[in-house]
Amino acid sequence: MPKVKTNRVKYPSGWELIEPTLRELEAKMREAENDPHDGKRKCEALWPIFKISHQKSRYIYDLYYRRKEISKELYEFCLDQGYADKNLIAKWKKPGYERLCCLRCIQPRDHNFATTCVCRVPKHLREEKVIECVHCGCRGCASGD
């Protein structure tokens, strides 16, 4: 008889420490996805989803790189399972991108004149003091702010 394959995932040690926070953020994500977006612009409906996704990635990034509270094995498990955005975290490690809100803000093809998003402009160089990114609702993620 062939072996029966199961879809059970083996969680690395330390998972029980971060699981409640990740489950709470997943519940918020589900709530944001199901939230009605009546009266909002098309892009505004996605802003809470971007915000929660950023929050999950930042949580895992801080635990591993700043506080050093989780192991490399657990960190890589979280990236592989999709709990955090590995491309966004890769950008956070580079100078000038420490506060990046989302990857769409640095992609020139998504903006007029092949530049980056207005939220990437430092506050002291802006003409308007209060702005919001069209893609994710960020109010400023330039490293110099």
N, C-alpha and C positions, 0 to 999 in steps of 0.2 A: 504494500500500500504506500502511495506517495505521502510525503509530509504535508500536513495542513499548514498553510501560510496564514499568519495572523497579521493584523495591521497595528498591533500594539507597539507603541513607541517606548523605548527605554529612556527614562529621564535621568540625566546625570545628577551627581550629588550636588546639593545646593539649590535644586529646583524648587523645593518646598519653601524656600525663603522668598523667591521672586514670583511664585505662582499666583498668590492672591492679588498682587498689584496688576499682573498681566491679565488675569481674569476680569478684574474690575475695568481695565481699559478696553478689553474686548466687549464687555457689556455696554460700555459707553459708545463704542464703535457701532454695535448693532442698533443701539438707540438712535444714533446720528444717521445711520443709513435708512432707518424706517421713519424718521421724522418728516412730517409733511413740509414741503417747501413752497407753500402757497404765498404769493406776494413777494417772493425773493427772485432776484435775477438768476439766470441759469448757473452762472459761475458761483454765486453765493451759496447755493445748495451744497456744494462740495467742500466748502471751507471747514466745517466742523470735522469732516473726515480727514482732511489734510492735517488739521491741528492734532487730532488724536493719534494719527500715524506718526507724526513728528514726536509727540510726547512719549510713545512707546519706544521709539528708536533712541531718543535722548536718555530715557531711563536705563536702558541696557548699556548704552555707551558710557554713561556716568558710572554705573556699577563696575564696569570692567576697567576703563581707562583712568578715571579720576579717583574713585574710592577704593578700587582694587578689592572689591568684596566678592566677586564671583570668579570662578576658574576659567581658563581658556576653553576648556571642554564645554562648559555650560554656555559661554559666550558664543562659541561656534554653533552649538546646538540651537540657540535662539535664532541665529542668522539663517541656518539651514531650514528651520521650521517656519520661517517667515514672521517671527515675532518682531523683527526689526529690519529696517531697510539697509542692506549692506553697502549699497552705492552711496547713500546719504552719509553713512558713518565714515566711509572712505574719504568723502569730501571734508567732513569735520576735522579729520586728522591733518589736513593741509592748511598752511598758513593763509589767512584771508577768508577762510570759509568756516571758521569756528562756530558761527551763529547762523549758518544757512538754514532757511526754513524748509525749502523743498527743491528738488532738482530741476523743476520746470523754470525756476527763477534765474537759472544760469544758462539755460539753453537759448542760444541766439535765434534759432529758427522759430521760436514761439513769440518773438517780439518784433515790433516795428524797427526798421533800420538795422536789423541784425545786431542788437545790443543785448544787455541783460535787463532784468526787471527793475522797476523804479524803487523797489524795497531794498535793493542792493546799494543804493546811493547813500552815503553817510548823511546824517541829519543836518550837519552844518553846511552842506553843499546843496541842499534842496531849496527850491523856490517856495513850494508849499510845505508847510511844517507837518501837516497831518495828511498822510496818504495811506491807501490800502492797495495791496497787490491784487491784481485781477485774478490770478491763478489760485492763491491760497488764503488771501485775506491778511497776510502779514503786514505789519506796520513799520517794519524796518529790521533787516537782518544783516546789515553791513557790519564788518568787524570793528570799524572805527567808532561806532556809536556808543 
